[in-house]
Amino acid sequence: MNIEDIKKPENIVYKKTPILTDNVMHYCPGCSHGTVHKLVAEVIEEMGIQDKTIAISPVGCSVFAYNYLNIDWQQAAHGRAPALATATKRLNPDKYVFTYQGDGDLASIGTAEIIHACSRGENIVVIFINNGIYGMTGGQMAPTTLLGMKTATTPYGRDAKLNGFPLVLAPMIAQLDGTAFITRQSVHTAPAARKAKAAIRKAFEYSQKGIGLSFVEIVATCNSGWKMSPVAANKWMVENMFTKYPLGDIKDVLKQE
Amino acid sequence: MAEKILMKGNEAIAISAIRNGADGYFGYPITPQSEVMETLMKERPWLTTGMVVLQAESETSSINMVYGGACCGKKVMTSSSSPGISLMCEGLSYLAGAELPCVVVNCQRGGPGLGTIQPSQSDYNQCVKGGGHGDYNAIVLAPASAQDMYDFVDTGFDLAFKYRTPVIILADGIVGQMMEKVELRPEKPRMTEEELKAIAPWATTGKSADRSYNFITSLALESDVQERFNQKLAAKYEVIKENEVRYEEYQTADAEYLFVAFGCSARICEAVVDQLREEGIKAGLLRPVTLFPFPAKRLQELSGQVKSMMSIELNLGQMVDDVKLAVNGACPVGFYGRQGGNIYTPDEIVEAFKKFNNLK
């Protein structure tokens, strides 16, 4: 059997979504960003909203997200993506508007912007990648870094007295009247990725219902920053990150009890 | 007869934004310019033109909302006063770095720090020389009346889109707060989607089948790419310097002494010129309307005609440096200023003028 026989349409069981560009990703092998990008891209393709989507990339490893998804992008200053998204959505109410932000961007320098976007009930989607570390600048402490976790700026482990406590943002913003859907997911296994994709799709759908902000936190690995192999990083995440950041829906205003 | 209405300079900004087809205003309250957003909220333009008006949680957020709206090719603006403009400088740098059009009004008050709430011109260097990080300039318009406030919103948007650059309207507490007659020019509707796509094909409007996707960024990482971009900006600024210099002259034809003043100071200096001429001293005034680009060429010409120049500013002497650079030693250049929200009387300026020029 030659290759052309195998490539027949009836034999295709998987194809790359055209919403992903052919650019080679700069992410480290084992990084969660690539998987999350793919999930977002697939949701956009399946919903048929490529021409109606405007995305905002942060400062951090995913600053270059605009190289990988075949949609219109704005690249924001550090932490400010929800402000850009606010104006973009209010000026273009028929569009799907989402931000893609890491934990340093969203939970540290951008806390004012995310909290007020939530409080105002902006009809946008926020994809929040929480890997407990600053990846792009070389592995410094993030607001979400766990106690005891070693980073470039907590070389002896995060100490609550010296460095404060991890910031757990999702339950905080769940209390705000302007949020519609808050969920925490991960992408370390195929079933987890499928659940995460369903959550992303729900968030996109909710953003057109005029019911407020939808927030999808992805507890993620940064094996380079954590100085672990990808497999060891996944195991460490399950054993440590999931305890502080348990997976599951935190708020869903449309859920029938 | 066009309709004339008595209004504050700050109100003129708001009314002009609505009547000139602005798509969005994002702001944060600060004295002495809060009337801009108050007027917009009272007028409720979202019910008439569809203009979006939003009170943000900070000036940092306001300018980033402007950034987001500008990315979409919309006519968006904000206004603030000095401490708020300091917070916006990050955003201004990004707007310049991403070549985005917008209008930012600075109704200056005294500084540094929290300073005073009274009028000042002490943000000249901040606004004219850049303000945020990196090599950039914004076009800076200096209004001297409520009518200017009204007109410069429209002029500002035209220039912002023509050159894909932020435009700053550098006003002050006097121009913002004083009430004057304002002629309402004919209204301009908001841009249609087709017009927007024609004027801003780079905008993030949603990737349609007929084009590749648009992305707006100010990030280069590679030195050569960044340097090429810096040189592209420099070339744009040269075109702006060549084509967009605006200034007004008063009694300069036979002037032997020249005052240089912008904004509210230019209004006061007109009275100074009149007073000196009554005494037989041939004084004149050049009022830069654009501070960037600066009317350096005209000042150079006048430096061959006058005995001296004097820059009159509500600060410790900022524009005077640009006057000196322009005349390059061809004539003496003096300075007189007041600070802290205090405003000079014409008599005070006459006295300083006579002292500088050794006149009785």
Interface residues (C-beta under 8 A of the other chain):
Chain A: Q50 D51 K52 T53 I54 I56 V63 F64 Y66 N70 I71 D72 W73 Q74 Q75 A76 A77 R80 A83 L84 A85 T86 A87 T88 R90 L91 N92 K95 A112 E113 H116
Chain B: D23 G24 F26 V52 L54 A56 E57 S58 T60 S61 S62 N64 M65 V66 Y67 G68 G69 C71 C72 K74 V76 E90 G91 Y94 A98 T204 T205 G206 K207 S208 A209 Y213 N214 F215 I216 T217 S218 L219
